[in-house]
Amino acid sequence: MVYENDILEIPEEYKKMSEEELDKEIQRLYETMKGQNRGEVREKIAKLPVKIFL
């Protein structure tokens, strides 16, 4: 949760990146996270009483 008085700490490497570089980094991180969570999501879905096909 974020409040209006919170101080955001952005790493220097991200501050120095251009908009295109940031977009590429976001995409790279998204692909990494998507691959890591797939097994966990499938396990949770398998435990549900209703079958969901992805």
Secondary structure, DSSP 8 states (H G I E B T S, - for coil): ---TT------HHHHT--HHHHHHHHHHHHHHHHHHHHHHHHHHHHHSSS----
